[in-house]
Amino acid sequence: MAGLKKAYVVTVIMVVFRIASLSASNSKESEMAYFAGKSKFENLDYKGAIRDLTKAIQFDATESKVFFLRGMAYFNINKGEEAINDFDVAIALTPKIAEYHFQKASALAEQDDYKLAYREMNRAIEIDSKNAEYYFIRAEKEKELGYVTDAKDDYEKAKSLGYKKAA
């Protein structure tokens, strides 16, 4: 019985090590695909970036930065729905990054969904209340929604934080 138990323990340990090595391999493959996609994104090859970032996600779908960058690539080729979907995943994985909410707001605004864009800008500002650009962009959305007083306040806030366009 002790021999059987020992064989079982050895088998379990081998399986655990195999899973760990596969996980490490997937993580490494994901990282390589991410950096390839990032490089293509920086060189304005958005479709190539999307292909590489999709590979990265297939290896490891837990990195918000990969979904975010792919969302940015989709946004740059005018695929708003795909961009918003990727921003949603990035936000679900890491909800406290203001830039994710800001870019989702931009994508929503491009689709003329100003109310949802306004809501996402509010979230970005809740997370990062010192970013002047966020106040300026929110003021722009408020103006489009007819929230004149709020827009004026946000333009003033952006100006007080040093945002040049608000001057």
DSSP file (Angstrom, degrees, kcal/mol; ACC not computed):
  #  RESIDUE AA STRUCTURE BP1 BP2  ACC     N-H-->O    O-->H-N    N-H-->O    O-->H-N    TCO  KAPPA ALPHA  PHI   PSI    X-CA   Y-CA   Z-CA
    1    1 A M     >        0   0    0      0, 0.0     4,-2.2     0, 0.0     5,-0.2   0.000 360.0 360.0 360.0 -39.5    0.0    0.0    0.0
    2    2 A A  H  >  +     0   0    0      1,-0.2     4,-2.3     2,-0.2     5,-0.2   0.878 360.0  52.4 -65.2 -36.7    2.9    2.4    0.8
    3    3 A G  H  > S+     0   0    0      2,-0.2     4,-2.2     1,-0.2    -1,-0.2   0.893 109.5  48.8 -64.6 -40.3    4.4    1.7   -2.6
    4    4 A L  H  > S+     0   0    0      2,-0.2     4,-2.2     1,-0.2    -2,-0.2   0.893 111.5  49.6 -65.5 -41.4    1.1    2.6   -4.3
    5    5 A K  H  X S+     0   0    0     -4,-2.2     4,-2.4     2,-0.2    -2,-0.2   0.902 111.0  49.7 -64.0 -42.2    0.8    5.8   -2.3
    6    6 A K  H  X S+     0   0    0     -4,-2.3     4,-2.4     2,-0.2    -2,-0.2   0.909 110.4  49.9 -64.7 -42.2    4.4    6.7   -3.1
    7    7 A A  H  X S+     0   0    0     -4,-2.2     4,-2.4     2,-0.2    -1,-0.2   0.890 110.8  50.8 -62.6 -40.1    3.8    6.1   -6.9
    8    8 A Y  H  X S+     0   0    0     -4,-2.2     4,-2.7     2,-0.2    -2,-0.2   0.926 110.5  48.3 -63.3 -45.7    0.6    8.2   -6.7
    9    9 A V  H  X S+     0   0    0     -4,-2.4     4,-2.5     1,-0.2    -2,-0.2   0.912 111.8  49.6 -62.4 -43.3    2.5   11.1   -5.0
   10   10 A V  H  X S+     0   0    0     -4,-2.4     4,-2.4     2,-0.2    -1,-0.2   0.914 111.4  49.4 -62.7 -42.8    5.3   10.9   -7.6
   11   11 A T  H  X S+     0   0    0     -4,-2.4     4,-2.4     2,-0.2    -2,-0.2   0.925 111.0  49.2 -62.3 -45.3    2.7   10.9  -10.4
   12   12 A V  H  X S+     0   0    0     -4,-2.7     4,-2.6     1,-0.2    -2,-0.2   0.922 111.1  49.8 -60.6 -44.4    0.9   13.9   -8.9
   13   13 A I  H  X S+     0   0    0     -4,-2.5     4,-2.6     1,-0.2    -1,-0.2   0.910 110.5  50.4 -62.3 -41.9    4.2   15.8   -8.6
   14   14 A M  H  X S+     0   0    0     -4,-2.4     4,-2.3     2,-0.2    -1,-0.2   0.905 111.2  48.7 -63.0 -41.0    5.1   15.0  -12.2
   15   15 A V  H  X S+     0   0    0     -4,-2.4     4,-2.7     2,-0.2    -2,-0.2   0.920 111.0  50.3 -64.4 -44.0    1.7   16.3  -13.3
   16   16 A V  H  X S+     0   0    0     -4,-2.6     4,-2.6     1,-0.2    -2,-0.2   0.926 111.9  47.4 -60.9 -45.4    2.1   19.5  -11.3
   17   17 A F  H  X S+     0   0    0     -4,-2.6     4,-2.6     2,-0.2    -1,-0.2   0.888 111.5  51.5 -64.3 -37.8    5.5   20.1  -12.8
   18   18 A R  H  X S+     0   0    0     -4,-2.3     4,-2.4     2,-0.2    -2,-0.2   0.925 111.6  46.5 -64.2 -44.2    4.2   19.5  -16.3
   19   19 A I  H  X S+     0   0    0     -4,-2.7     4,-2.8     2,-0.2    -2,-0.2   0.917 112.8  50.3 -63.2 -43.3    1.4   22.0  -15.8
   20   20 A A  H  X S+     0   0    0     -4,-2.6     4,-2.6     1,-0.2    -2,-0.2   0.904 111.4  47.8 -62.7 -41.6    3.8   24.5  -14.3
   21   21 A S  H  X S+     0   0    0     -4,-2.6     4,-2.5     2,-0.2    -1,-0.2   0.893 112.8  48.5 -69.3 -37.4    6.2   24.1  -17.2
   22   22 A L  H  X S+     0   0    0     -4,-2.4     4,-3.2     2,-0.2     5,-0.2   0.919 112.2  49.8 -64.4 -42.9    3.3   24.4  -19.7
   23   23 A S  H  X S+     0   0    0     -4,-2.8     4,-2.6     2,-0.2    -2,-0.2   0.919 112.3  46.7 -61.4 -44.6    2.1   27.5  -17.9
   24   24 A A  H  X S+     0   0    0     -4,-2.6     4,-2.4     2,-0.2    -1,-0.2   0.901 113.3  49.8 -64.0 -40.4    5.5   29.1  -17.9
   25   25 A S  H  X S+     0   0    0     -4,-2.5     4,-2.8     2,-0.2    -2,-0.2   0.928 111.9  47.3 -63.5 -45.6    5.9   28.2  -21.6
   26   26 A N  H  X S+     0   0    0     -4,-3.2     4,-2.8     1,-0.2    -2,-0.2   0.898 111.7  51.4 -61.9 -40.5    2.5   29.7  -22.4
   27   27 A S  H  X S+     0   0    0     -4,-2.6     4,-2.5    -5,-0.2    -1,-0.2   0.911 111.7  46.4 -63.0 -42.6    3.4   32.8  -20.4
   28   28 A K  H  X S+     0   0    0     -4,-2.4     4,-2.4     2,-0.2    -2,-0.2   0.918 113.7  48.3 -66.1 -43.7    6.7   33.1  -22.3
   29   29 A E  H  X S+     0   0    0     -4,-2.8     4,-2.3     2,-0.2    -2,-0.2   0.903 112.3  50.1 -62.2 -41.6    4.9   32.6  -25.7
   30   30 A S  H  X S+     0   0    0     -4,-2.8     4,-2.6     2,-0.2    -2,-0.2   0.920 110.4  49.5 -62.5 -44.7    2.3   35.2  -24.6
   31   31 A E  H  X S+     0   0    0     -4,-2.5     4,-2.5     2,-0.2    -2,-0.2   0.902 110.9  49.4 -62.8 -42.5    5.0   37.7  -23.6
   32   32 A M  H  X S+     0   0    0     -4,-2.4     4,-2.0     1,-0.2    -1,-0.2   0.921 112.9  46.9 -63.7 -43.5    6.8   37.3  -26.9
   33   33 A A  H  X S+     0   0    0     -4,-2.3     4,-2.5     2,-0.2    -2,-0.2   0.879 110.8  53.5 -66.0 -37.3    3.6   37.7  -28.9
   34   34 A Y  H  X S+     0   0    0     -4,-2.6     4,-2.9     2,-0.2    -2,-0.2   0.949 110.1  45.7 -61.5 -49.2    2.7   40.8  -26.8
   35   35 A F  H  X S+     0   0    0     -4,-2.5     4,-2.2     1,-0.2    -1,-0.2   0.854 112.2  51.6 -66.4 -33.4    6.1   42.5  -27.5
   36   36 A A  H  X S+     0   0    0     -4,-2.0     4,-2.1    -5,-0.2    -1,-0.2   0.927 113.0  45.8 -64.7 -43.8    5.8   41.6  -31.2
   37   37 A G  H  X S+     0   0    0     -4,-2.5     4,-2.6     2,-0.2    -2,-0.2   0.889 111.3  51.8 -64.9 -40.0    2.3   43.2  -31.3
   38   38 A K  H  X S+     0   0    0     -4,-2.9     4,-2.7     2,-0.2    -1,-0.2   0.913 109.2  50.5 -63.3 -42.8    3.5   46.2  -29.3
   39   39 A S  H  X S+     0   0    0     -4,-2.2     4,-1.3     2,-0.2    -2,-0.2   0.922 111.8  47.1 -61.6 -44.5    6.3   46.8  -31.8
   40   40 A K  H  <>S+     0   0    0     -4,-2.1     5,-2.9     2,-0.2    -2,-0.2   0.897 110.9  52.5 -65.4 -39.2    3.9   46.5  -34.7
   41   41 A F  H ><5S+     0   0    0     -4,-2.6     3,-2.0     1,-0.2    -2,-0.2   0.940 108.3  50.3 -59.7 -47.3    1.5   48.9  -33.0
   42   42 A E  H 3<5S+     0   0    0     -4,-2.7    -1,-0.2     1,-0.3    -2,-0.2   0.768 109.6  51.6 -63.8 -25.5    4.3   51.5  -32.4
   43   43 A N  T 3<5S-     0   0    0     -4,-1.3    -1,-0.3    -5,-0.2    -2,-0.2   0.198 120.2-112.0 -95.0  14.7    5.1   51.1  -36.1
   44   44 A L  T < 5S+     0   0    0     -3,-2.0     2,-1.4     1,-0.2    -3,-0.2   0.640  76.5 134.7  65.5  18.1    1.5   51.8  -37.0
   45   45 A D     >< +     0   0    0     -5,-2.9     4,-2.3     1,-0.2    -1,-0.2  -0.663  23.6 166.4 -92.4  77.7    0.9   48.3  -38.3
   46   46 A Y  H  >  +     0   0    0     -2,-1.4     4,-2.5     1,-0.2    -1,-0.2   0.866  69.5  51.0 -68.0 -38.4   -2.4   47.9  -36.5
   47   47 A K  H  > S+     0   0    0      2,-0.2     4,-2.0    -3,-0.2    -1,-0.2   0.912 112.4  47.2 -66.3 -40.9   -3.6   44.8  -38.3
   48   48 A G  H  > S+     0   0    0      2,-0.2     4,-2.3     1,-0.2    -2,-0.2   0.893 111.0  52.6 -64.0 -39.5   -0.3   43.0  -37.6
   49   49 A A  H  X S+     0   0    0     -4,-2.3     4,-3.0     1,-0.2     5,-0.3   0.919 107.1  52.1 -61.6 -43.7   -0.5   44.2  -34.0
   50   50 A I  H  X S+     0   0    0     -4,-2.5     4,-2.2     1,-0.2    -1,-0.2   0.912 108.9  50.6 -60.5 -42.7   -4.0   42.7  -33.7
   51   51 A R  H  X S+     0   0    0     -4,-2.0     4,-1.7     2,-0.2    -1,-0.2   0.942 115.0  42.2 -60.3 -47.8   -2.8   39.4  -35.1
   52   52 A D  H  X S+     0   0    0     -4,-2.3     4,-2.2     1,-0.2    -2,-0.2   0.901 114.6  49.8 -68.1 -40.6    0.1   39.2  -32.6
   53   53 A L  H  X S+     0   0    0     -4,-3.0     4,-2.1     1,-0.2    -1,-0.2   0.850 107.5  55.0 -68.4 -33.1   -1.9   40.4  -29.7
   54   54 A T  H  X S+     0   0    0     -4,-2.2     4,-2.0    -5,-0.3    -1,-0.2   0.898 107.9  50.1 -64.2 -39.8   -4.6   37.8  -30.4
   55   55 A K  H  X S+     0   0    0     -4,-1.7     4,-1.7     2,-0.2    -2,-0.2   0.922 108.3  52.8 -61.9 -43.3   -1.9   35.2  -30.3
   56   56 A A  H  X S+     0   0    0     -4,-2.2     4,-2.2     1,-0.2    -2,-0.2   0.905 109.5  49.0 -58.6 -41.3   -0.8   36.6  -26.9
   57   57 A I  H  < S+     0   0    0     -4,-2.1    -1,-0.2     1,-0.2    -2,-0.2   0.870 105.8  57.1 -67.3 -37.0   -4.4   36.3  -25.6
   58   58 A Q  H  < S+     0   0    0     -4,-2.0    -1,-0.2     1,-0.2     3,-0.2   0.851 112.4  41.9 -63.2 -32.9   -4.7   32.7  -26.9
   59   59 A F  H  < S+     0   0    0     -4,-1.7     2,-0.3     1,-0.3    -2,-0.2   0.845 137.5   4.7 -79.5 -35.3   -1.6   31.8  -24.7
   60   60 A D    ><  -     0   0    0     -4,-2.2     3,-0.6    -5,-0.2    -1,-0.3  -0.819  56.1-176.7-157.0 107.0   -2.7   33.9  -21.7
   61   61 A A  T 3   +     0   0    0     -2,-0.3    -4,-0.1    -3,-0.2    -3,-0.1  -0.029  69.8  82.6 -96.6  31.0   -6.0   35.7  -21.4
   62   62 A T  T 3   +     0   0    0      1,-0.0     2,-0.7    -5,-0.0    -1,-0.2   0.414  61.8  96.9-113.9   1.2   -5.3   37.3  -18.0
   63   63 A E    X>  -     0   0    0     -3,-0.6     4,-1.3     1,-0.2     3,-0.8  -0.821  51.6-165.8 -98.5 111.1   -3.2   40.3  -19.0
   64   64 A S  H 3> S+     0   0    0     -2,-0.7     4,-2.8     1,-0.2     5,-0.2   0.843  86.2  63.8 -62.6 -33.8   -5.2   43.5  -19.2
   65   65 A K  H 3> S+     0   0    0      1,-0.2     4,-2.3     2,-0.2    -1,-0.2   0.821 100.4  52.8 -62.8 -30.1   -2.5   45.3  -21.0
   66   66 A V  H <> S+     0   0    0     -3,-0.8     4,-2.3     2,-0.2    -1,-0.2   0.935 111.5  44.3 -70.9 -46.4   -2.8   42.9  -24.0
   67   67 A F  H  X S+     0   0    0     -4,-1.3     4,-2.5     2,-0.2    -2,-0.2   0.908 114.0  51.9 -62.9 -41.1   -6.5   43.5  -24.3
   68   68 A F  H  X S+     0   0    0     -4,-2.8     4,-2.2     2,-0.2    -2,-0.2   0.939 110.9  45.7 -61.7 -47.6   -6.0   47.2  -23.9
   69   69 A L  H  X S+     0   0    0     -4,-2.3     4,-2.2     1,-0.2    -1,-0.2   0.895 112.9  50.0 -65.6 -39.1   -3.4   47.5  -26.6
   70   70 A R  H  X S+     0   0    0     -4,-2.3     4,-2.7     2,-0.2    -1,-0.2   0.901 109.1  53.2 -65.0 -38.2   -5.4   45.3  -29.0
   71   71 A G  H  X S+     0   0    0     -4,-2.5     4,-2.6     1,-0.2    -2,-0.2   0.904 108.0  50.4 -59.9 -41.3   -8.4   47.6  -28.3
   72   72 A M  H  X S+     0   0    0     -4,-2.2     4,-2.0     2,-0.2    -2,-0.2   0.892 109.7  50.5 -63.6 -39.7   -6.2   50.6  -29.2
   73   73 A A  H  X S+     0   0    0     -4,-2.2     4,-0.8     2,-0.2    -2,-0.2   0.932 111.3  47.8 -64.4 -45.4   -5.2   48.9  -32.4
   74   74 A Y  H ><>S+     0   0    0     -4,-2.7     5,-2.6     1,-0.2     3,-1.0   0.925 110.2  53.2 -59.2 -43.8   -8.9   48.2  -33.3
   75   75 A F  H ><5S+     0   0    0     -4,-2.6     3,-1.5     1,-0.3    -1,-0.2   0.886 104.8  55.4 -58.6 -40.0   -9.7   51.8  -32.4
   76   76 A N  H 3<5S+     0   0    0     -4,-2.0    -1,-0.3     1,-0.3    -2,-0.2   0.662 108.8  46.7 -71.8 -16.2   -7.0   53.0  -34.8
   77   77 A I  T <<5S-     0   0    0     -3,-1.0    -1,-0.3    -4,-0.8    -2,-0.2   0.103 121.3-106.6-109.3  21.1   -8.5   51.0  -37.7
   78   78 A N  T < 5S+     0   0    0     -3,-1.5     2,-0.7     1,-0.2    -3,-0.2   0.828  75.6 137.4  62.4  37.0  -12.0   52.3  -36.9
   79   79 A K     >< +     0   0    0     -5,-2.6     4,-2.3     1,-0.2    -1,-0.2  -0.692  22.1 168.4-108.8  76.3  -13.4   49.0  -35.4
   80   80 A G  H  >  +     0   0    0     -2,-0.7     4,-2.9     1,-0.2     5,-0.2   0.863  68.7  51.8 -61.4 -43.5  -15.1   50.6  -32.5
   81   81 A E  H  > S+     0   0    0      1,-0.2     4,-2.5     2,-0.2    -1,-0.2   0.931 112.3  46.3 -61.8 -45.2  -17.2   47.7  -31.3
   82   82 A E  H  > S+     0   0    0      2,-0.2     4,-2.3     1,-0.2    -1,-0.2   0.900 113.1  50.8 -63.3 -40.4  -14.1   45.4  -31.2
   83   83 A A  H  X S+     0   0    0     -4,-2.3     4,-2.7     2,-0.2    -2,-0.2   0.943 110.7  47.9 -61.9 -47.8  -12.1   48.2  -29.4
   84   84 A I  H  X S+     0   0    0     -4,-2.9     4,-2.6     1,-0.2    -2,-0.2   0.900 110.0  53.0 -61.5 -41.4  -14.9   48.7  -26.8
   85   85 A N  H  X S+     0   0    0     -4,-2.5     4,-1.9    -5,-0.2    -1,-0.2   0.925 111.7  45.2 -60.2 -44.4  -15.1   44.9  -26.2
   86   86 A D  H  X S+     0   0    0     -4,-2.3     4,-2.6     2,-0.2    -2,-0.2   0.892 111.8  51.7 -67.7 -38.5  -11.3   44.7  -25.6
   87   87 A F  H  X S+     0   0    0     -4,-2.7     4,-2.7     1,-0.2    -1,-0.2   0.895 107.5  54.2 -62.8 -38.5  -11.5   47.8  -23.3
   88   88 A D  H  X S+     0   0    0     -4,-2.6     4,-2.4     2,-0.2    -2,-0.2   0.914 110.1  45.9 -60.5 -42.9  -14.3   46.1  -21.4
   89   89 A V  H  X S+     0   0    0     -4,-1.9     4,-2.4     2,-0.2     5,-0.2   0.930 112.2  50.7 -66.0 -44.7  -12.1   43.0  -20.8
   90   90 A A  H  X S+     0   0    0     -4,-2.6     4,-2.5     1,-0.2    -2,-0.2   0.915 112.6  47.2 -58.5 -42.8   -9.1   45.1  -19.8
   91   91 A I  H  < S+     0   0    0     -4,-2.7    -1,-0.2     1,-0.2    -2,-0.2   0.889 110.1  52.3 -66.7 -39.7  -11.3   47.0  -17.3
   92   92 A A  H  < S+     0   0    0     -4,-2.4    -1,-0.2    -5,-0.2    -2,-0.2   0.888 114.5  43.1 -63.5 -37.6  -12.8   43.8  -16.0
   93   93 A L  H  < S+     0   0    0     -4,-2.4    -2,-0.2     1,-0.3    -1,-0.2   0.868 136.5  12.1 -75.7 -37.0   -9.2   42.5  -15.4
   94   94 A T    ><  +     0   0    0     -4,-2.5     3,-0.9    -5,-0.2    -1,-0.3  -0.693  68.9 173.7-142.7  83.4   -7.8   45.7  -14.0
   95   95 A P  T 3   +     0   0    0      0, 0.0     6,-0.1     0, 0.0    -4,-0.1   0.632  68.2  69.0 -72.0 -13.9  -10.6   48.2  -13.1
   96   96 A K  T 3   +     0   0    0     -5,-0.1     2,-0.7     4,-0.0    -5,-0.1   0.123  68.6 104.1 -97.3  22.6   -8.4   50.8  -11.5
   97   97 A I    X>  -     0   0    0     -3,-0.9     4,-1.1     1,-0.2     3,-0.9  -0.902  54.4-161.5-105.1 110.8   -6.5   52.1  -14.5
   98   98 A A  H 3> S+     0   0    0     -2,-0.7     4,-2.7     1,-0.3     3,-0.2   0.851  86.0  63.5 -59.5 -38.8   -7.9   55.4  -15.6
   99   99 A E  H 3> S+     0   0    0      1,-0.2     4,-2.6     2,-0.2    -1,-0.3   0.835  98.2  56.5 -58.5 -34.1   -6.4   55.2  -19.1
  100  100 A Y  H <> S+     0   0    0     -3,-0.9     4,-1.9     2,-0.2    -1,-0.2   0.934 111.0  42.8 -63.3 -45.2   -8.6   52.2  -19.8
  101  101 A H  H  X S+     0   0    0     -4,-1.1     4,-2.5    -3,-0.2    -2,-0.2   0.893 112.9  53.9 -67.1 -39.9  -11.8   54.1  -19.0
  102  102 A F  H  X S+     0   0    0     -4,-2.7     4,-2.0     1,-0.2    -2,-0.2   0.933 111.1  44.4 -60.8 -47.4  -10.5   57.2  -20.9
  103  103 A Q  H  X S+     0   0    0     -4,-2.6     4,-2.2     2,-0.2    -1,-0.2   0.856 111.6  53.0 -69.4 -34.2   -9.9   55.2  -24.1
  104  104 A K  H  X S+     0   0    0     -4,-1.9     4,-2.6    -5,-0.2    -1,-0.2   0.915 108.2  51.9 -64.1 -40.6  -13.2   53.4  -23.8
  105  105 A A  H  X S+     0   0    0     -4,-2.5     4,-2.6     1,-0.2    -2,-0.2   0.905 108.3  51.4 -60.0 -41.9  -14.9   56.8  -23.5
  106  106 A S  H  X S+     0   0    0     -4,-2.0     4,-1.9     2,-0.2    -1,-0.2   0.914 110.8  47.7 -62.1 -42.9  -13.1   57.9  -26.6
  107  107 A A  H  X S+     0   0    0     -4,-2.2     4,-0.9     2,-0.2    -2,-0.2   0.901 112.2  49.6 -65.7 -40.5  -14.3   54.8  -28.5
  108  108 A L  H ><>S+     0   0    0     -4,-2.6     5,-2.6     1,-0.2     3,-0.6   0.902 109.2  51.9 -64.3 -40.7  -17.8   55.3  -27.3
  109  109 A A  H ><5S+     0   0    0     -4,-2.6     3,-2.1     1,-0.2    -1,-0.2   0.874 102.9  58.9 -63.7 -37.2  -17.8   59.0  -28.3
  110  110 A E  H 3<5S+     0   0    0     -4,-1.9    -1,-0.2     1,-0.3    -2,-0.2   0.792 105.8  49.8 -61.6 -26.2  -16.6   58.0  -31.8
  111  111 A Q  T <<5S-     0   0    0     -4,-0.9    -1,-0.3    -3,-0.6    -2,-0.2   0.223 121.0-112.6 -95.4  14.3  -19.8   56.0  -32.0
  112  112 A D  T < 5S+     0   0    0     -3,-2.1     2,-1.1     1,-0.2    -3,-0.2   0.735  75.6 135.9  61.6  25.7  -21.8   59.0  -30.8
  113  113 A D     >< +     0   0    0     -5,-2.6     4,-2.2     1,-0.2    -1,-0.2  -0.625  20.0 162.0 -98.8  72.9  -22.7   57.3  -27.5
  114  114 A Y  H  >  +     0   0    0     -2,-1.1     4,-2.6     1,-0.2    -1,-0.2   0.803  65.4  57.8 -68.2 -31.7  -22.0   60.4  -25.5
  115  115 A K  H  > S+     0   0    0      2,-0.2     4,-2.0    -3,-0.2    -1,-0.2   0.943 112.0  40.3 -65.9 -45.8  -23.9   59.4  -22.4
  116  116 A L  H  > S+     0   0    0      2,-0.2     4,-2.3     1,-0.2    -2,-0.2   0.879 114.7  53.5 -69.7 -35.6  -21.8   56.2  -22.0
  117  117 A A  H  X S+     0   0    0     -4,-2.2     4,-2.3     1,-0.2    -2,-0.2   0.916 108.5  50.5 -61.6 -42.0  -18.6   58.1  -22.9
  118  118 A Y  H  X S+     0   0    0     -4,-2.6     4,-2.1     2,-0.2    -2,-0.2   0.904 108.9  51.3 -61.2 -43.2  -19.5   60.6  -20.2
  119  119 A R  H  X S+     0   0    0     -4,-2.0     4,-1.8     1,-0.2    -2,-0.2   0.909 110.6  48.1 -62.1 -43.1  -20.0   57.8  -17.7
  120  120 A E  H  X S+     0   0    0     -4,-2.3     4,-2.4     1,-0.2    -1,-0.2   0.870 108.9  53.8 -67.4 -35.7  -16.6   56.3  -18.6
  121  121 A M  H  X S+     0   0    0     -4,-2.3     4,-2.4     2,-0.2    -1,-0.2   0.899 105.8  54.1 -64.1 -38.6  -14.9   59.8  -18.3
  122  122 A N  H  X S+     0   0    0     -4,-2.1     4,-2.2     1,-0.2    -2,-0.2   0.912 108.8  48.6 -59.7 -41.7  -16.4   60.1  -14.8
  123  123 A R  H  X S+     0   0    0     -4,-1.8     4,-1.8     2,-0.2    -2,-0.2   0.912 109.4  51.9 -65.3 -41.6  -14.8   56.7  -13.9
  124  124 A A  H  X S+     0   0    0     -4,-2.4     4,-2.6     1,-0.2    -2,-0.2   0.915 111.9  46.9 -60.3 -42.1  -11.4   57.8  -15.3
  125  125 A I  H  < S+     0   0    0     -4,-2.4    -1,-0.2     2,-0.2    -2,-0.2   0.854 106.7  57.1 -70.3 -34.9  -11.6   61.0  -13.2
  126  126 A E  H  < S+     0   0    0     -4,-2.2     3,-0.3    -5,-0.2    -1,-0.2   0.888 114.6  39.8 -59.4 -37.8  -12.6   59.1  -10.1
  127  127 A I  H  < S+     0   0    0     -4,-1.8     2,-0.4     1,-0.3    -2,-0.2   0.881 132.6  22.2 -79.7 -40.2   -9.4   57.1  -10.5
  128  128 A D    ><  +     0   0    0     -4,-2.6     3,-1.1    -5,-0.2    -1,-0.3  -0.759  63.5 169.1-133.0  86.1   -7.1   59.9  -11.6
  129  129 A S  T 3  S+     0   0    0     -2,-0.4    -1,-0.1    -3,-0.3    -4,-0.1   0.442  73.6  63.6 -80.0   0.8   -8.5   63.3  -10.4
  130  130 A K  T 3  S+     0   0    0     -5,-0.0     2,-0.9     4,-0.0    -1,-0.2   0.374  72.0 107.2-103.8   2.7   -5.3   65.1  -11.3
  131  131 A N    <>  -     0   0    0     -3,-1.1     4,-1.2     1,-0.2     3,-0.5  -0.735  49.9-167.6 -89.2 106.9   -5.4   64.5  -15.1
  132  132 A A  H  > S+     0   0    0     -2,-0.9     4,-2.2    29,-0.2    -1,-0.2   0.847  83.8  60.4 -62.2 -37.1   -6.3   67.8  -16.7
  133  133 A E  H  > S+     0   0    0      1,-0.2     4,-2.9     2,-0.2     5,-0.3   0.880  99.7  56.6 -60.8 -37.8   -6.9   66.1  -20.1
  134  134 A Y  H  > S+     0   0    0     -3,-0.5     4,-2.5     1,-0.2    -1,-0.2   0.916 108.0  47.1 -61.2 -42.6   -9.7   64.0  -18.6
  135  135 A Y  H  X S+     0   0    0     -4,-1.2     4,-2.4     2,-0.2    -1,-0.2   0.905 112.5  50.3 -64.7 -40.8  -11.5   67.1  -17.4
  136  136 A F  H  X S+     0   0    0     -4,-2.2     4,-1.9     2,-0.2    -2,-0.2   0.944 112.7  45.0 -63.1 -47.9  -11.1   68.8  -20.7
  137  137 A I  H  X S+     0   0    0     -4,-2.9     4,-2.0     1,-0.2    -1,-0.2   0.896 112.5  51.8 -64.7 -40.0  -12.5   65.8  -22.7
  138  138 A R  H  X S+     0   0    0     -4,-2.5     4,-2.8    -5,-0.3    -1,-0.2   0.906 107.1  53.9 -63.1 -38.8  -15.3   65.4  -20.2
  139  139 A A  H  X S+     0   0    0     -4,-2.4     4,-2.5     1,-0.2    -1,-0.2   0.896 106.1  53.0 -60.2 -39.5  -16.2   69.1  -20.7
  140  140 A E  H  X S+     0   0    0     -4,-1.9     4,-1.8     2,-0.2    -1,-0.2   0.915 111.3  45.4 -61.4 -42.6  -16.3   68.4  -24.4
  141  141 A K  H  X S+     0   0    0     -4,-2.0     4,-1.8     2,-0.2    -2,-0.2   0.894 111.5  52.8 -67.9 -39.8  -18.8   65.5  -23.8
  142  142 A E  H  X>S+     0   0    0     -4,-2.8     5,-3.0     1,-0.2     4,-0.7   0.899 107.5  52.2 -62.3 -40.1  -20.8   67.7  -21.4
  143  143 A K  H ><5S+     0   0    0     -4,-2.5     3,-0.9     1,-0.2    -1,-0.2   0.921 109.4  48.8 -61.1 -44.1  -21.0   70.4  -24.0
  144  144 A E  H 3<5S+     0   0    0     -4,-1.8    -1,-0.2     1,-0.2    -2,-0.2   0.805 112.3  49.1 -66.6 -29.1  -22.4   67.9  -26.6
  145  145 A L  H 3<5S-     0   0    0     -4,-1.8    -1,-0.2    -5,-0.1    -2,-0.2   0.527 118.7-111.1 -86.7  -6.5  -24.9   66.7  -24.0
  146  146 A G  T <<5S+     0   0    0     -3,-0.9     2,-1.6    -4,-0.7     3,-0.2   0.644  73.2 138.5  86.3  14.8  -26.0   70.2  -23.2
  147  147 A Y     >< +     0   0    0     -5,-3.0     4,-2.7     1,-0.2     5,-0.2  -0.539  21.6 164.7 -89.5  69.4  -24.6   70.2  -19.7
  148  148 A V  H  >  +     0   0    0     -2,-1.6     4,-2.4     1,-0.2    -1,-0.2   0.885  68.3  46.9 -60.8 -46.8  -23.3   73.8  -20.1
  149  149 A T  H  > S+     0   0    0     -3,-0.2     4,-2.2     1,-0.2    -1,-0.2   0.923 114.5  47.3 -63.8 -44.4  -22.6   74.6  -16.4
  150  150 A D  H  > S+     0   0    0      1,-0.2     4,-2.5     2,-0.2    -1,-0.2   0.903 111.0  52.5 -62.9 -40.9  -20.8   71.3  -15.8
  151  151 A A  H  X S+     0   0    0     -4,-2.7     4,-2.6     1,-0.2    -2,-0.2   0.920 108.5  50.4 -61.4 -43.7  -18.8   71.8  -19.0
  152  152 A K  H  X S+     0   0    0     -4,-2.4     4,-2.2     1,-0.2    -1,-0.2   0.922 110.7  49.5 -60.6 -44.2  -17.7   75.3  -17.9
  153  153 A D  H  X S+     0   0    0     -4,-2.2     4,-2.3     1,-0.2    -1,-0.2   0.907 112.2  47.5 -61.5 -42.5  -16.7   73.9  -14.5
  154  154 A D  H  X S+     0   0    0     -4,-2.5     4,-2.8     2,-0.2    -2,-0.2   0.873 109.0  53.1 -70.5 -36.2  -14.6   71.1  -16.1
  155  155 A Y  H  X S+     0   0    0     -4,-2.6     4,-2.4     2,-0.2    -1,-0.2   0.924 111.4  47.8 -60.9 -41.9  -12.9   73.6  -18.6
  156  156 A E  H  X S+     0   0    0     -4,-2.2     4,-2.8    -5,-0.2    -2,-0.2   0.906 111.4  49.8 -64.2 -42.0  -12.0   75.7  -15.5
  157  157 A K  H  X S+     0   0    0     -4,-2.3     4,-1.5     2,-0.2    -2,-0.2   0.925 111.2  48.9 -63.3 -43.9  -10.7   72.6  -13.7
  158  158 A A  H  <>S+     0   0    0     -4,-2.8     5,-2.7     1,-0.2    -2,-0.2   0.910 112.5  49.0 -61.0 -42.1   -8.6   71.5  -16.7
  159  159 A K  H ><5S+     0   0    0     -4,-2.4     3,-1.7     1,-0.2    -2,-0.2   0.917 108.6  52.3 -63.5 -43.7   -7.2   75.1  -17.0
  160  160 A S  H 3<5S+     0   0    0     -4,-2.8    -1,-0.2     1,-0.3    -2,-0.2   0.776 107.2  53.5 -65.9 -24.5   -6.3   75.1  -13.3
  161  161 A L  T 3<5S-     0   0    0     -4,-1.5    -1,-0.3    -5,-0.2   -29,-0.2   0.395 126.9-100.9 -89.5   2.9   -4.5   71.8  -13.7
  162  162 A G  T < 5 +     0   0    0     -3,-1.7     2,-0.6     1,-0.2    -3,-0.2   0.651  63.0 159.3  94.2  16.0   -2.5   73.4  -16.6
  163  163 A Y    > < -     0   0    0     -5,-2.7     3,-1.1     1,-0.2     4,-0.3  -0.647  29.5-154.0 -77.7 116.8   -4.2   72.0  -19.7
  164  164 A K  G >  S+     0   0    0     -2,-0.6     3,-1.7     1,-0.3    -1,-0.2   0.853  88.5  58.0 -61.9 -41.2   -3.2   74.4  -22.5
  165  165 A K  G 3  S+     0   0    0      1,-0.3    -1,-0.3     2,-0.1    -6,-0.1   0.713  99.9  60.4 -65.5 -18.6   -6.3   73.8  -24.7
  166  166 A A  G <         0   0    0     -3,-1.1    -1,-0.3     1,-0.2    -7,-0.2   0.529 360.0 360.0 -85.4  -5.9   -8.6   74.9  -21.9
  167  167 A A    <         0   0    0     -3,-1.7    -1,-0.2    -4,-0.3    -2,-0.1   0.478 360.0 360.0 -74.1 360.0   -7.0   78.4  -21.7
